[in-house]
Amino acid sequence: MDDSRRENSAEHSWHLAVMALTLGEYAEPGTDLAHVVKMVLVHDIVEIDAGDTFAYDTQGYTDKNEREERAANRIFGLLPDAQRDEILALWHEFEAISTPEARFANALDRLEPLLGNYTTGGGSWKKAGVTLAKVQKRMEPIANVSAALGAYVQQILSESVAKGYLRES
Amino acid sequence: MDDSRRENSAEHSWHLAVMALTLGEYAEPGTDLAHVVKMVLVHDIVEIDAGDTFAYDTQGYTDKNEREERAANRIFGLLPDAQRDEILALWHEFEAISTPEARFANALDRLEPLLGNYTTGGGSWKKAGVTLAKVQKRMEPIANVSAALGAYVQQILSESVAKGYLRES
């Protein structure tokens, strides 16, 4: 994370998987971490066809679901039927955020870019001119999974504003 | 895999983890695939300190173990004790190649660069002038885990020689 380029999806997915292993204690009790790992490993494969929609790009989100659904059907459809069904189900589970495993995977998916932006002195926050309120809104699901992780996020955000990595308004 | 640069360890580790999920049927019966995934996710983290030793670099292998053991102790030692012990054990298990999980992880670790070199028309085989016999020797553990994967490797190698990606001698 030297800010020489944006992280790619393989690197991002590897980071999430390692975070699932090492931060597992912050998941809701009973969360199946092996299932979380599988989910984060495949959650961004649709970007091969659908491209990456920047987290703070409201226009890009208008057709994100449709683009990604088409991509998932084509890419996971390359697999034998049973594997296609399994990985499509994992991806839909991640997108729906309605199981403990998906909620934890989703929290990690928000936490990891925060760490990246903090580590690189602002990273894509600065490039896109994002404000504290927008980042706080995006990070909300983290505190819903774990108060401790949520507090950690607030601490990182306060430091980011103090250091000039993130605009307060 | 467009041959514009070498794959980095995060990308390589993500590839192995996804391969563990999708090629799991080729592991020895009873192999715990979730354990394989954990092992491949952390197997190359030591390269942060120890560097990457090229698979066909006989000189680099003389002090590889010592460099990597030191790296593992420092890097995994950054974690709380219980996590340090768990990940050190995973890494030692991968290195010892004496469990079904480590044998499968090791087979994937050899298969994935083969696919990379084939996909890029020779990749690091060409750059290092490696011969068929050396690659065949390195791929042997794959056939020991799965005859079907071993046959697939032989097919890729035959095509690689026929297409001029790999020197026969």
Interface residues (C-beta under 8 A of the other chain):
Chain A: N8 A10 E11 S13 W14 H15 A17 V18 L21 T22 A34 V37 K38 L41 V42 L79 Q83 I87
Chain B: N8 A10 E11 S13 W14 H15 A17 V18 L21 T22 A34 V37 K38 L41 V42 L79 Q83 I87
